[in-house]
Amino acid sequence: FICFCSSECMVTVAPTIFPRLGYSILSFLMFINTLLTIFNNGLVITVLLRSPALLQPMTVFILSLAVSDLMIGLCGSLVVTITNYQGSFFIGHAACVFQGFAVNYFGLVSLCTLTLLAYERYNVVCKPKAGFKLSMRRSIIGLLFVWAFCLFWAVTPLFGWSSYGPEGVQTSCSLAWEERSWSNYSYLVLYTLLCFILPVAVIIYCYSKLLTGVKFLQGGRSSQKENDHAISMVLAMIIAFFACWLPYTALSVVVVVDPELYIPPLVATMPMYFAKTSPVYNPIIYFLSNKQFRDSTLEVLSCGRYIPHGPPSISINMSTLNRRRQLTSLSRNFNTHSKVLPL
């Protein structure tokens, strides 16, 4: 760190970890990642907002997920692309803190949104006799709680409970995992328990119960196919998220548990860059798994020229009637008519 005459320090770490070529390669890779993140998630947001039939109580979670993933790309991947091109985090301490805050906040929102999606799907499938009804109001209230809960854990480091600072090869910023203080340890322990282990436990419990409950469904072949399709899509999103973020989280926990352990900067950097690729995958999974969304996306990309093949989708043309039938069947008999509400 080099401090100038002003009270604010500028983060200007010399590029000694990598040769110049190494930083250029990282910059190019993150540039591709940024383009894909912004395009994919921006397309999801556009399609959902332009297609009222798709914007239902379940899919509003997908909209929230796309927004948080888009912000990770804008505040995280884009900044890292620029700083790696320069070879150091040259844009100052305030920008470093902002980037650490933004990536922490929107990454938490993505995980908690997936957790909320798993919990609500578990209620719909496994508790139909309780008269459960997922409404748009309930979905929005749940998302407001998620964004407020994550904001608390992202803001507290700004007020002295832990902090944000450079990490790895010094071209990006995050939580100060290597800071040696009891204040930092207390934050990181609670952060790991409440913001990672607890959501993961909820997701595992809900989907284990959900997959067990689906075995008892007695619906027709099309109903069973729809159930399997919807569950596979959400499971793919969760697996992709964990595959990207688990190495980074595991490395961070190791640093907390064993503060004396030396981790080379290159080893500490790779999980962080891998985690920043997670916003790319969800839109691709959603596009491949949902025919309604795929048709609407192709229509947007073709400026209205694309015409869906095959018979019209009942869930679009008769969405109101379909929702009434689903809610009625769920309340009448779980064993014979219960089904997973399509995303």
C-alpha positions as CSV (number, residue, x, y, z in Angstrom):
1,F,0.0,0.0,0.0
2,I,1.2,3.5,-0.8
3,C,-0.4,6.4,1.1
4,F,-0.5,9.8,-0.4
5,C,-0.8,13.1,1.4
6,S,-4.5,12.8,1.7
7,S,-6.1,10.6,4.4
8,E,-7.1,8.0,1.9
9,C,-4.7,5.3,0.8
10,M,-4.5,4.0,-2.8
11,V,-4.1,0.3,-3.4
12,T,-1.2,0.2,-5.9
13,V,0.4,-3.2,-5.5
14,A,3.1,-3.9,-8.1
15,P,2.5,-6.9,-10.4
16,T,5.1,-9.2,-8.9
17,I,2.8,-12.3,-8.6
18,F,2.4,-12.8,-12.3
19,P,4.4,-11.8,-15.3
20,R,2.7,-9.3,-17.5
21,L,1.4,-12.1,-19.8
22,G,-0.3,-13.8,-16.9
23,Y,-2.3,-10.6,-16.0
24,S,-3.2,-10.2,-19.7
25,I,-4.6,-13.7,-19.9
26,L,-6.6,-13.2,-16.7
27,S,-8.0,-10.0,-18.1
28,F,-9.0,-11.6,-21.4
29,L,-10.7,-14.5,-19.6
30,M,-12.6,-12.2,-17.3
31,F,-13.6,-10.0,-20.3
32,I,-15.3,-13.0,-21.9
33,N,-16.9,-13.9,-18.6
34,T,-18.2,-10.4,-18.2
35,L,-19.7,-10.3,-21.7
36,L,-21.5,-13.7,-21.1
37,T,-22.7,-12.7,-17.7
38,I,-24.2,-9.3,-18.8
39,F,-25.7,-10.7,-22.0
40,N,-27.2,-13.9,-20.5
41,N,-28.7,-12.3,-17.4
42,G,-29.8,-9.2,-19.2
43,L,-31.6,-11.4,-21.6
44,V,-33.4,-13.3,-18.8
45,I,-34.5,-10.1,-17.2
46,T,-35.8,-8.7,-20.6
47,V,-37.7,-11.9,-21.5
48,L,-39.4,-12.3,-18.1
49,L,-40.4,-8.6,-18.0
50,R,-41.8,-8.7,-21.5
51,S,-43.7,-12.0,-21.0
52,P,-46.4,-11.7,-18.3
53,A,-47.3,-15.3,-18.7
54,L,-43.8,-16.3,-17.6
55,L,-43.7,-14.0,-14.6
56,Q,-45.4,-16.1,-12.0
57,P,-44.8,-16.6,-8.2
58,M,-42.1,-19.2,-8.8
59,T,-40.3,-17.4,-11.7
60,V,-40.0,-14.2,-9.8
61,F,-37.2,-16.0,-7.9
62,I,-35.5,-16.5,-11.2
63,L,-35.8,-12.8,-11.9
64,S,-34.2,-12.0,-8.6
65,L,-31.4,-14.4,-9.3
66,A,-30.8,-12.9,-12.7
67,V,-30.6,-9.4,-11.2
68,S,-28.1,-10.4,-8.5
69,D,-26.0,-12.4,-11.1
70,L,-26.0,-9.4,-13.4
71,M,-24.7,-7.1,-10.6
72,I,-21.9,-9.6,-9.9
73,G,-20.8,-9.3,-13.5
74,L,-21.0,-5.5,-13.5
75,C,-19.4,-4.9,-10.1
76,G,-17.1,-7.9,-9.9
77,S,-16.0,-9.3,-13.3
78,L,-15.9,-6.0,-15.1
79,V,-13.7,-4.4,-12.5
80,V,-11.4,-7.4,-12.4
81,T,-11.1,-7.3,-16.2
82,I,-9.9,-3.7,-16.0
83,T,-7.5,-4.1,-13.0
84,N,-5.9,-7.2,-14.5
85,Y,-5.4,-5.4,-17.8
86,Q,-3.5,-2.7,-15.8
87,G,-1.7,-5.3,-13.6
88,S,-2.7,-3.9,-10.3
89,F,-5.8,-2.6,-8.4
90,F,-5.0,1.0,-9.5
91,I,-8.4,2.5,-9.0
92,G,-8.1,3.2,-5.3
93,H,-9.1,2.0,-1.8
94,A,-12.7,3.2,-2.1
95,A,-13.2,1.2,-5.3
96,C,-11.6,-1.9,-3.6
97,V,-14.0,-1.7,-0.7
98,F,-17.0,-1.2,-3.1
99,Q,-16.0,-4.2,-5.2
100,G,-15.6,-6.4,-2.2
101,F,-19.0,-5.2,-0.8
102,A,-20.8,-5.7,-4.1
103,V,-19.5,-9.2,-4.8
104,N,-20.1,-10.3,-1.2
105,Y,-23.7,-8.9,-1.2
106,F,-24.9,-10.1,-4.6
107,G,-23.2,-13.5,-4.2
108,L,-25.1,-13.9,-0.9
109,V,-28.3,-12.9,-2.6
110,S,-27.9,-15.5,-5.2
111,L,-27.3,-18.3,-2.7
112,C,-30.2,-17.2,-0.5
113,T,-32.5,-16.9,-3.5
114,L,-31.7,-20.5,-4.4
115,T,-32.4,-21.4,-0.8
116,L,-35.8,-19.7,-0.8
117,L,-36.6,-21.3,-4.1
118,A,-35.9,-24.7,-2.7
119,Y,-37.9,-24.0,0.4
120,E,-41.0,-22.8,-1.5
121,R,-40.9,-25.7,-3.9
122,Y,-40.7,-28.1,-0.9
123,N,-43.8,-26.5,0.6
124,V,-45.7,-26.7,-2.7
125,V,-44.9,-30.4,-3.3
126,C,-44.7,-31.9,0.2
127,K,-47.3,-29.9,2.0
128,P,-50.4,-29.6,-0.3
129,K,-52.8,-30.8,2.4
130,A,-51.9,-27.8,4.5
131,G,-53.7,-25.6,1.9
132,F,-50.4,-23.9,1.0
133,K,-50.7,-21.3,-1.7
134,L,-47.7,-19.6,-3.2
135,S,-48.8,-16.1,-4.3
136,M,-46.9,-13.2,-5.8
137,R,-47.2,-11.3,-2.6
138,R,-45.6,-14.1,-0.6
139,S,-42.7,-14.4,-3.2
140,I,-42.0,-10.7,-3.1
141,I,-42.0,-10.6,0.8
142,G,-39.6,-13.6,0.8
143,L,-37.3,-11.9,-1.6
144,L,-37.3,-8.6,0.3
145,F,-36.3,-10.5,3.4
146,V,-33.5,-12.2,1.5
147,W,-32.1,-8.9,0.1
148,A,-32.3,-7.3,3.6
149,F,-30.7,-10.2,5.4
150,C,-27.8,-10.3,2.9
151,L,-27.4,-6.5,3.1
152,F,-26.8,-6.7,6.8
153,W,-23.9,-9.2,6.4
154,A,-22.4,-7.2,3.5
155,V,-22.7,-3.8,5.3
156,T,-21.3,-4.7,8.7
157,P,-17.6,-4.9,7.4
158,L,-18.0,-1.3,6.4
159,F,-18.5,-0.4,10.0
160,G,-15.6,-2.3,11.5
161,W,-16.9,-5.8,12.0
162,S,-14.3,-7.4,9.6
163,S,-13.3,-5.5,6.5
164,Y,-12.7,-5.6,2.8
165,G,-9.3,-5.6,1.1
166,P,-7.2,-7.0,-1.7
167,E,-6.8,-10.7,-2.2
168,G,-4.9,-13.2,-4.3
169,V,-2.8,-11.6,-6.9
170,Q,-3.9,-8.1,-5.7
171,T,-6.2,-7.3,-8.7
172,S,-9.5,-7.9,-6.9
173,C,-11.0,-7.3,-3.4
174,S,-13.1,-9.3,-1.0
175,L,-13.6,-10.0,2.7
176,A,-10.3,-9.8,4.6
177,W,-10.1,-13.5,5.4
178,E,-6.4,-13.3,6.4
179,E,-6.9,-10.4,8.9
180,R,-5.7,-11.5,12.4
181,S,-8.2,-10.1,14.9
182,W,-10.9,-11.5,17.2
183,S,-13.4,-9.1,15.6
184,N,-12.7,-10.5,12.2
185,Y,-12.8,-14.1,13.4
186,S,-16.2,-13.7,15.1
187,Y,-17.6,-12.2,11.9
188,L,-16.2,-14.9,9.7
189,V,-17.4,-17.8,11.9
190,L,-21.0,-16.5,12.1
191,Y,-20.8,-15.5,8.4
192,T,-19.8,-19.1,7.4
193,L,-22.4,-20.7,9.7
194,L,-25.4,-18.4,8.8
195,C,-24.6,-17.4,5.2
196,F,-23.3,-20.7,3.8
197,I,-23.7,-23.8,6.0
198,L,-27.3,-23.0,7.0
199,P,-28.5,-22.2,3.4
200,V,-26.7,-25.3,2.1
201,A,-28.4,-27.4,4.9
202,V,-31.8,-26.0,4.0
203,I,-31.3,-26.8,0.3
204,I,-30.1,-30.3,0.9
205,Y,-33.0,-31.0,3.3
206,C,-35.7,-29.5,1.0
207,Y,-34.6,-31.3,-2.1
208,S,-34.0,-34.7,-0.3
209,K,-37.6,-34.5,0.9
210,L,-38.8,-33.2,-2.4
211,L,-37.2,-36.0,-4.4
212,T,-38.5,-38.6,-1.9
213,G,-42.0,-37.1,-2.2
214,V,-42.0,-37.1,-6.0
215,K,-41.7,-40.9,-6.0
216,F,-45.2,-41.1,-4.5
217,L,-46.8,-39.0,-7.1
218,Q,-49.4,-40.9,-9.1
219,G,-50.0,-38.4,-12.0
220,G,-49.9,-39.2,-15.7
221,R,-46.8,-39.6,-17.8
222,S,-46.8,-35.9,-18.8
223,S,-47.2,-34.8,-15.2
224,Q,-44.3,-36.9,-14.1
225,K,-42.2,-35.6,-16.9
226,E,-43.0,-32.1,-16.0
227,N,-42.1,-32.8,-12.4
228,D,-38.7,-34.3,-13.3
229,H,-38.0,-31.5,-15.7
230,A,-38.6,-28.7,-13.2
231,I,-36.7,-30.4,-10.4
232,S,-33.7,-31.1,-12.7
233,M,-33.5,-27.5,-13.7
234,V,-33.3,-26.1,-10.2
235,L,-30.9,-28.9,-9.1
236,A,-28.7,-28.0,-12.0
237,M,-28.7,-24.3,-10.9
238,I,-27.8,-25.3,-7.3
239,I,-25.0,-27.7,-8.4
240,A,-23.5,-25.1,-10.7
241,F,-23.5,-22.5,-7.9
242,F,-21.9,-24.8,-5.4
243,A,-19.3,-26.1,-7.9
244,C,-18.2,-22.5,-8.5
245,W,-18.4,-21.1,-4.9
246,L,-17.5,-24.2,-2.8
247,P,-13.7,-24.1,-3.6
248,Y,-13.5,-20.4,-2.7
249,T,-15.5,-20.9,0.5
250,A,-13.5,-23.9,1.5
251,L,-10.2,-22.0,1.0
252,S,-11.6,-19.1,3.1
253,V,-12.6,-21.4,5.9
254,V,-9.1,-23.1,5.9
255,V,-7.6,-19.6,6.4
256,V,-9.8,-18.9,9.4
257,V,-9.2,-22.3,11.0
258,D,-5.5,-22.3,10.5
259,P,-4.3,-18.6,10.4
260,E,-0.6,-19.7,10.2
261,L,-1.1,-21.7,7.0
262,Y,0.7,-20.1,4.1
263,I,-1.3,-20.2,0.8
264,P,0.5,-19.0,-2.4
265,P,-1.2,-16.1,-4.0
266,L,-1.8,-18.0,-7.2
267,V,-3.6,-20.8,-5.3
268,A,-5.7,-18.3,-3.4
269,T,-6.6,-16.5,-6.7
270,M,-7.9,-19.4,-8.8
271,P,-11.0,-20.3,-6.7
272,M,-11.9,-16.6,-6.6
273,Y,-11.9,-16.3,-10.4
274,F,-13.7,-19.6,-10.8
275,A,-16.4,-18.3,-8.5
276,K,-17.0,-15.3,-10.7
277,T,-18.1,-17.5,-13.5
278,S,-21.2,-18.7,-11.7
279,P,-23.5,-16.0,-13.0
280,V,-23.0,-17.3,-16.6
281,Y,-24.6,-20.7,-16.1
282,N,-28.1,-20.1,-14.6
283,P,-29.5,-18.4,-17.8
284,I,-28.1,-21.2,-19.9
285,I,-29.7,-23.9,-17.7
286,Y,-33.0,-22.0,-17.7
287,F,-32.9,-21.7,-21.5
288,L,-32.2,-25.3,-22.0
289,S,-34.7,-26.6,-19.4
290,N,-37.8,-24.4,-20.0
291,K,-39.6,-24.5,-23.4
292,Q,-41.8,-21.5,-22.7
293,F,-38.7,-19.4,-21.8
294,R,-36.8,-20.8,-24.7
295,D,-39.5,-19.8,-27.2
296,S,-39.8,-16.3,-25.6
297,T,-36.1,-15.8,-25.7
298,L,-35.8,-16.8,-29.4
299,E,-38.7,-14.4,-30.2
300,V,-36.8,-11.6,-28.5
301,L,-33.5,-12.4,-30.2
302,S,-35.2,-12.6,-33.6
303,C,-37.1,-9.3,-33.0
304,G,-40.5,-11.2,-33.2
305,R,-39.7,-13.2,-36.3
306,Y,-39.4,-16.5,-34.5
307,I,-42.6,-18.6,-34.5
308,P,-42.7,-21.5,-31.9
309,H,-43.2,-25.0,-33.5
310,G,-45.7,-27.5,-32.2
311,P,-49.0,-26.9,-30.5
312,P,-49.4,-23.9,-28.2
313,S,-48.4,-24.3,-24.6
314,I,-51.3,-24.8,-22.3
315,S,-49.5,-23.1,-19.5
316,I,-49.2,-19.9,-21.5
317,N,-52.5,-19.8,-23.3
318,M,-54.6,-21.1,-20.4
319,S,-52.4,-20.0,-17.6
320,T,-55.2,-18.8,-15.3
321,L,-57.2,-22.0,-15.8
322,N,-54.1,-24.2,-15.3
323,R,-53.2,-22.5,-12.1
324,R,-56.8,-22.9,-10.7
325,R,-56.7,-26.6,-11.6
326,Q,-53.3,-27.1,-10.0
327,L,-54.4,-25.4,-6.8
328,T,-57.6,-27.3,-6.7
329,S,-55.9,-30.7,-7.2
330,L,-53.3,-29.9,-4.6
331,S,-55.9,-29.2,-2.0
332,R,-58.0,-32.2,-2.8
333,N,-55.6,-35.1,-3.0
334,F,-51.8,-35.1,-2.7
335,N,-51.3,-38.7,-3.6
336,T,-53.2,-38.6,-6.9
337,H,-52.9,-35.1,-8.3
338,S,-49.9,-33.3,-6.7
339,K,-47.4,-32.0,-9.0
340,V,-44.4,-29.6,-9.1
341,L,-45.5,-26.1,-10.3
342,P,-43.5,-25.5,-13.5
343,L,-40.9,-22.7,-13.5
